[in-house]
């Protein structure tokens, strides 16, 4: 009789030792980024003991880290159903709902968490993140500042705070343009300057100046516009005007974006009025964001050009496909392909006939400081009528203040 009792006691003791070891191993996996394996191990721990709230919290965190925000919400809400004042579960569901764009529900959960733990940096940071995403940047900044005061050495928290500050800041953006043709045409040199200021959390205004020397013509034009956003919706309208021949004498553009988790829908309109020709362009598109470090954008362009010399109207279709990846916290790379003149940022008179042109382009953006960015872009264009190759370089400096 003593032997079975002794064996049972040893088994219970071994189980008690293995449980902490299993939990510690799962937590190590979670913190090292091996989320799928950590999730599997936490699920096994919770299956053995459904009352293990800590294991269930980790299951919710792992779902969120893997991008399964809806599953994370279900896990956290199940914990809240049994304990309405569980701060960690309220924090988890608030963060997940923020990622899903369900800002009102997220606010309800995070307000309750803040009422229970007003001095928790994680709760304050979650409030900052929510208000920033919902278009309430001033309130977001205030929450981040409180969190940093309590936890000044948190690198991730500081990075989020600086990113929000940069997004809200006034800025000056200058771009230098260079084009080289593989025939006898002279090189193009140009510059663009934009001064962009924030009026409030939803509205920005900007002024633009463009100077360009192309085909022995030196031209200048100016204009400006407005950028308005609220929550998931953003609208931008602008215009440029000048007494020009190569550049459009009048250019008007508008764009609407609607953002959802992992997807941004957009549609743009553009009108170009040259000395004798004019063009309307409609450009729907979509940006897919499979992760925080990668975005893929596809745009389709349909244009209608009125050619006064020939008294005709010509329609054309074009496209652009690009991908942007952040390879380091302050370095992003972009690569893409475009076909047709509509896909270019700067359209000049001769480009109206280049409906079958092909362009390969790439860029690198570096943020040496939180309020400063430098972007270099190179493009190679093949024109078929006439047969011309064009090398295009753009260098942009953005300074925020």
Secondary structure as a PSIPRED ss2 file (coil, helix, strand):
# PSIPRED VFORMAT (PSIPRED V4.0)

   1 X C   1.000  0.000  0.000
   2 X H   0.000  1.000  0.000
   3 X H   0.000  1.000  0.000
   4 X H   0.000  1.000  0.000
   5 X H   0.000  1.000  0.000
   6 X H   0.000  1.000  0.000
   7 X H   0.000  1.000  0.000
   8 X H   0.000  1.000  0.000
   9 X H   0.000  1.000  0.000
  10 X H   0.000  1.000  0.000
  11 X H   0.000  1.000  0.000
  12 X H   0.000  1.000  0.000
  13 X H   0.000  1.000  0.000
  14 X H   0.000  1.000  0.000
  15 X H   0.000  1.000  0.000
  16 X H   0.000  1.000  0.000
  17 X H   0.000  1.000  0.000
  18 X H   0.000  1.000  0.000
  19 X H   0.000  1.000  0.000
  20 X H   0.000  1.000  0.000
  21 X H   0.000  1.000  0.000
  22 X H   0.000  1.000  0.000
  23 X H   0.000  1.000  0.000
  24 X H   0.000  1.000  0.000
  25 X H   0.000  1.000  0.000
  26 X H   0.000  1.000  0.000
  27 X H   0.000  1.000  0.000
  28 X H   0.000  1.000  0.000
  29 X H   0.000  1.000  0.000
  30 X H   0.000  1.000  0.000
  31 X H   0.000  1.000  0.000
  32 X C   1.000  0.000  0.000
  33 X C   1.000  0.000  0.000
  34 X C   1.000  0.000  0.000
  35 X H   0.000  1.000  0.000
  36 X H   0.000  1.000  0.000
  37 X H   0.000  1.000  0.000
  38 X H   0.000  1.000  0.000
  39 X H   0.000  1.000  0.000
  40 X H   0.000  1.000  0.000
  41 X H   0.000  1.000  0.000
  42 X H   0.000  1.000  0.000
  43 X H   0.000  1.000  0.000
  44 X H   0.000  1.000  0.000
  45 X H   0.000  1.000  0.000
  46 X H   0.000  1.000  0.000
  47 X H   0.000  1.000  0.000
  48 X H   0.000  1.000  0.000
  49 X C   1.000  0.000  0.000
  50 X C   1.000  0.000  0.000
  51 X C   1.000  0.000  0.000
  52 X C   1.000  0.000  0.000
  53 X H   0.000  1.000  0.000
  54 X H   0.000  1.000  0.000
  55 X H   0.000  1.000  0.000
  56 X H   0.000  1.000  0.000
  57 X H   0.000  1.000  0.000
  58 X H   0.000  1.000  0.000
  59 X H   0.000  1.000  0.000
  60 X H   0.000  1.000  0.000
  61 X H   0.000  1.000  0.000
  62 X H   0.000  1.000  0.000
  63 X H   0.000  1.000  0.000
  64 X H   0.000  1.000  0.000
  65 X H   0.000  1.000  0.000
  66 X C   1.000  0.000  0.000
  67 X C   1.000  0.000  0.000
  68 X C   1.000  0.000  0.000
  69 X H   0.000  1.000  0.000
  70 X H   0.000  1.000  0.000
  71 X H   0.000  1.000  0.000
  72 X H   0.000  1.000  0.000
  73 X H   0.000  1.000  0.000
  74 X H   0.000  1.000  0.000
  75 X H   0.000  1.000  0.000
  76 X H   0.000  1.000  0.000
  77 X H   0.000  1.000  0.000
  78 X H   0.000  1.000  0.000
  79 X H   0.000  1.000  0.000
  80 X H   0.000  1.000  0.000
  81 X H   0.000  1.000  0.000
  82 X H   0.000  1.000  0.000
  83 X C   1.000  0.000  0.000
  84 X C   1.000  0.000  0.000
  85 X C   1.000  0.000  0.000
  86 X C   1.000  0.000  0.000
  87 X H   0.000  1.000  0.000
  88 X H   0.000  1.000  0.000
  89 X H   0.000  1.000  0.000
  90 X H   0.000  1.000  0.000
  91 X H   0.000  1.000  0.000
  92 X H   0.000  1.000  0.000
  93 X H   0.000  1.000  0.000
  94 X H   0.000  1.000  0.000
  95 X H   0.000  1.000  0.000
  96 X H   0.000  1.000  0.000
  97 X H   0.000  1.000  0.000
  98 X H   0.000  1.000  0.000
  99 X H   0.000  1.000  0.000
 100 X C   1.000  0.000  0.000
 101 X C   1.000  0.000  0.000
 102 X C   1.000  0.000  0.000
 103 X H   0.000  1.000  0.000
 104 X H   0.000  1.000  0.000
 105 X H   0.000  1.000  0.000
 106 X H   0.000  1.000  0.000
 107 X H   0.000  1.000  0.000
 108 X H   0.000  1.000  0.000
 109 X H   0.000  1.000  0.000
 110 X H   0.000  1.000  0.000
 111 X H   0.000  1.000  0.000
 112 X H   0.000  1.000  0.000
 113 X H   0.000  1.000  0.000
 114 X H   0.000  1.000  0.000
 115 X H   0.000  1.000  0.000
 116 X H   0.000  1.000  0.000
 117 X C   1.000  0.000  0.000
 118 X C   1.000  0.000  0.000
 119 X C   1.000  0.000  0.000
 120 X C   1.000  0.000  0.000
 121 X H   0.000  1.000  0.000
 122 X H   0.000  1.000  0.000
 123 X H   0.000  1.000  0.000
 124 X H   0.000  1.000  0.000
 125 X H   0.000  1.000  0.000
 126 X H   0.000  1.000  0.000
 127 X H   0.000  1.000  0.000
 128 X H   0.000  1.000  0.000
 129 X H   0.000  1.000  0.000
 130 X H   0.000  1.000  0.000
 131 X H   0.000  1.000  0.000
 132 X H   0.000  1.000  0.000
 133 X H   0.000  1.000  0.000
 134 X C   1.000  0.000  0.000
 135 X C   1.000  0.000  0.000
 136 X C   1.000  0.000  0.000
 137 X H   0.000  1.000  0.000
 138 X H   0.000  1.000  0.000
 139 X H   0.000  1.000  0.000
 140 X H   0.000  1.000  0.000
 141 X H   0.000  1.000  0.000
 142 X H   0.000  1.000  0.000
 143 X H   0.000  1.000  0.000
 144 X H   0.000  1.000  0.000
 145 X H   0.000  1.000  0.000
 146 X H   0.000  1.000  0.000
 147 X H   0.000  1.000  0.000
 148 X H   0.000  1.000  0.000
 149 X H   0.000  1.000  0.000
 150 X H   0.000  1.000  0.000
 151 X C   1.000  0.000  0.000
 152 X C   1.000  0.000  0.000
 153 X C   1.000  0.000  0.000
 154 X C   1.000  0.000  0.000
 155 X H   0.000  1.000  0.000
 156 X H   0.000  1.000  0.000
 157 X H   0.000  1.000  0.000
 158 X H   0.000  1.000  0.000
 159 X H   0.000  1.000  0.000
 160 X H   0.000  1.000  0.000
 161 X H   0.000  1.000  0.000
 162 X H   0.000  1.000  0.000
 163 X H   0.000  1.000  0.000
 164 X H   0.000  1.000  0.000
 165 X H   0.000  1.000  0.000
 166 X H   0.000  1.000  0.000
 167 X H   0.000  1.000  0.000
 168 X H   0.000  1.000  0.000
 169 X C   1.000  0.000  0.000
 170 X C   1.000  0.000  0.000
 171 X E   0.000  0.000  1.000
 172 X E   0.000  0.000  1.000
 173 X E   0.000  0.000  1.000
 174 X E   0.000  0.000  1.000
 175 X E   0.000  0.000  1.000
 176 X E   0.000  0.000  1.000
 177 X E   0.000  0.000  1.000
 178 X E   0.000  0.000  1.000
 179 X E   0.000  0.000  1.000
 180 X E   0.000  0.000  1.000
 181 X E   0.000  0.000  1.000
 182 X C   1.000  0.000  0.000
 183 X C   1.000  0.000  0.000
 184 X C   1.000  0.000  0.000
 185 X C   1.000  0.000  0.000
 186 X C   1.000  0.000  0.000
 187 X C   1.000  0.000  0.000
 188 X E   0.000  0.000  1.000
 189 X E   0.000  0.000  1.000
 190 X E   0.000  0.000  1.000
 191 X E   0.000  0.000  1.000
 192 X E   0.000  0.000  1.000
 193 X E   0.000  0.000  1.000
 194 X E   0.000  0.000  1.000
 195 X E   0.000  0.000  1.000
 196 X E   0.000  0.000  1.000
 197 X E   0.000  0.000  1.000
 198 X E   0.000  0.000  1.000
 199 X C   1.000  0.000  0.000
 200 X C   1.000  0.000  0.000
 201 X C   1.000  0.000  0.000
 202 X C   1.000  0.000  0.000
 203 X E   0.000  0.000  1.000
 204 X E   0.000  0.000  1.000
 205 X E   0.000  0.000  1.000
 206 X E   0.000  0.000  1.000
 207 X E   0.000  0.000  1.000
 208 X E   0.000  0.000  1.000
 209 X E   0.000  0.000  1.000
 210 X E   0.000  0.000  1.000
 211 X E   0.000  0.000  1.000
 212 X E   0.000  0.000  1.000
 213 X E   0.000  0.000  1.000
 214 X E   0.000  0.000  1.000
 215 X C   1.000  0.000  0.000
 216 X C   1.000  0.000  0.000
 217 X E   0.000  0.000  1.000
 218 X E   0.000  0.000  1.000
 219 X E   0.000  0.000  1.000
 220 X E   0.000  0.000  1.000
 221 X E   0.000  0.000  1.000
 222 X E   0.000  0.000  1.000
 223 X E   0.000  0.000  1.000
 224 X E   0.000  0.000  1.000
 225 X E   0.000  0.000  1.000
 226 X E   0.000  0.000  1.000
 227 X E   0.000  0.000  1.000
 228 X E   0.000  0.000  1.000
 229 X E   0.000  0.000  1.000
 230 X E   0.000  0.000  1.000
 231 X C   1.000  0.000  0.000
 232 X C   1.000  0.000  0.000
 233 X E   0.000  0.000  1.000
 234 X E   0.000  0.000  1.000
 235 X E   0.000  0.000  1.000
 236 X E   0.000  0.000  1.000
 237 X E   0.000  0.000  1.000
 238 X E   0.000  0.000  1.000
 239 X E   0.000  0.000  1.000
 240 X E   0.000  0.000  1.000
 241 X E   0.000  0.000  1.000
 242 X C   1.000  0.000  0.000
 243 X C   1.000  0.000  0.000
 244 X C   1.000  0.000  0.000
 245 X C   1.000  0.000  0.000
 246 X C   1.000  0.000  0.000
 247 X E   0.000  0.000  1.000
 248 X C   1.000  0.000  0.000
 249 X C   1.000  0.000  0.000
 250 X E   0.000  0.000  1.000
 251 X E   0.000  0.000  1.000
 252 X E   0.000  0.000  1.000
 253 X E   0.000  0.000  1.000
 254 X E   0.000  0.000  1.000
 255 X E   0.000  0.000  1.000
 256 X E   0.000  0.000  1.000
 257 X E   0.000  0.000  1.000
 258 X E   0.000  0.000  1.000
 259 X E   0.000  0.000  1.000
 260 X E   0.000  0.000  1.000
 261 X C   1.000  0.000  0.000
 262 X C   1.000  0.000  0.000
 263 X E   0.000  0.000  1.000
 264 X E   0.000  0.000  1.000
 265 X E   0.000  0.000  1.000
 266 X E   0.000  0.000  1.000
 267 X E   0.000  0.000  1.000
 268 X E   0.000  0.000  1.000
 269 X E   0.000  0.000  1.000
 270 X E   0.000  0.000  1.000
 271 X E   0.000  0.000  1.000
 272 X E   0.000  0.000  1.000
 273 X E   0.000  0.000  1.000
 274 X C   1.000  0.000  0.000
 275 X C   1.000  0.000  0.000
 276 X C   1.000  0.000  0.000
 277 X E   0.000  0.000  1.000
 278 X E   0.000  0.000  1.000
 279 X E   0.000  0.000  1.000
 280 X E   0.000  0.000  1.000
 281 X E   0.000  0.000  1.000
 282 X E   0.000  0.000  1.000
 283 X E   0.000  0.000  1.000
 284 X E   0.000  0.000  1.000
 285 X E   0.000  0.000  1.000
 286 X E   0.000  0.000  1.000
 287 X E   0.000  0.000  1.000
 288 X E   0.000  0.000  1.000
 289 X E   0.000  0.000  1.000
 290 X E   0.000  0.000  1.000
 291 X E   0.000  0.000  1.000
 292 X C   1.000  0.000  0.000
 293 X C   1.000  0.000  0.000
 294 X E   0.000  0.000  1.000
 295 X E   0.000  0.000  1.000
 296 X E   0.000  0.000  1.000
 297 X E   0.000  0.000  1.000
 298 X E   0.000  0.000  1.000
 299 X E   0.000  0.000  1.000
 300 X E   0.000  0.000  1.000
 301 X E   0.000  0.000  1.000
 302 X E   0.000  0.000  1.000
 303 X E   0.000  0.000  1.000
 304 X E   0.000  0.000  1.000
 305 X E   0.000  0.000  1.000
 306 X E   0.000  0.000  1.000
 307 X E   0.000  0.000  1.000
 308 X C   1.000  0.000  0.000
 309 X C   1.000  0.000  0.000
 310 X C   1.000  0.000  0.000
 311 X C   1.000  0.000  0.000
 312 X E   0.000  0.000  1.000
 313 X E   0.000  0.000  1.000
 314 X E   0.000  0.000  1.000
 315 X E   0.000  0.000  1.000
 316 X E   0.000  0.000  1.000
 317 X E   0.000  0.000  1.000
 318 X E   0.000  0.000  1.000
 319 X E   0.000  0.000  1.000
 320 X E   0.000  0.000  1.000
 321 X E   0.000  0.000  1.000
 322 X E   0.000  0.000  1.000
 323 X E   0.000  0.000  1.000
 324 X E   0.000  0.000  1.000
 325 X E   0.000  0.000  1.000
 326 X E   0.000  0.000  1.000
 327 X E   0.000  0.000  1.000
 328 X E   0.000  0.000  1.000
 329 X C   1.000  0.000  0.000
 330 X C   1.000  0.000  0.000
 331 X E   0.000  0.000  1.000
 332 X E   0.000  0.000  1.000
 333 X E   0.000  0.000  1.000
 334 X E   0.000  0.000  1.000
 335 X E   0.000  0.000  1.000
 336 X E   0.000  0.000  1.000
 337 X E   0.000  0.000  1.000
 338 X E   0.000  0.000  1.000
 339 X E   0.000  0.000  1.000
 340 X C   1.000  0.000  0.000
 341 X H   0.000  1.000  0.000
 342 X H   0.000  1.000  0.000
 343 X H   0.000  1.000  0.000
 344 X C   1.000  0.000  0.000
 345 X C   1.000  0.000  0.000
 346 X C   1.000  0.000  0.000
 347 X C   1.000  0.000  0.000
 348 X E   0.000  0.000  1.000
 349 X H   0.000  1.000  0.000
 350 X H   0.000  1.000  0.000
 351 X H   0.000  1.000  0.000
 352 X H   0.000  1.000  0.000
 353 X H   0.000  1.000  0.000
 354 X C   1.000  0.000  0.000
 355 X C   1.000  0.000  0.000
 356 X C   1.000  0.000  0.000
 357 X C   1.000  0.000  0.000
 358 X E   0.000  0.000  1.000
 359 X E   0.000  0.000  1.000
 360 X E   0.000  0.000  1.000
 361 X E   0.000  0.000  1.000
 362 X E   0.000  0.000  1.000
 363 X E   0.000  0.000  1.000
 364 X E   0.000  0.000  1.000
 365 X E   0.000  0.000  1.000
 366 X E   0.000  0.000  1.000
 367 X E   0.000  0.000  1.000
 368 X E   0.000  0.000  1.000
 369 X E   0.000  0.000  1.000
 370 X C   1.000  0.000  0.000
 371 X C   1.000  0.000  0.000
 372 X E   0.000  0.000  1.000
 373 X E   0.000  0.000  1.000
 374 X E   0.000  0.000  1.000
 375 X E   0.000  0.000  1.000
 376 X E   0.000  0.000  1.000
 377 X E   0.000  0.000  1.000
 378 X E   0.000  0.000  1.000
 379 X E   0.000  0.000  1.000
 380 X E   0.000  0.000  1.000
 381 X E   0.000  0.000  1.000
 382 X E   0.000  0.000  1.000
 383 X E   0.000  0.000  1.000
 384 X E   0.000  0.000  1.000
 385 X C   1.000  0.000  0.000
 386 X C   1.000  0.000  0.000
 387 X E   0.000  0.000  1.000
 388 X E   0.000  0.000  1.000
 389 X E   0.000  0.000  1.000
 390 X E   0.000  0.000  1.000
 391 X E   0.000  0.000  1.000
 392 X E   0.000  0.000  1.000
 393 X E   0.000  0.000  1.000
 394 X E   0.000  0.000  1.000
 395 X E   0.000  0.000  1.000
 396 X E   0.000  0.000  1.000
 397 X E   0.000  0.000  1.000
 398 X E   0.000  0.000  1.000
 399 X E   0.000  0.000  1.000
 400 X E   0.000  0.000  1.000
 401 X C   1.000  0.000  0.000
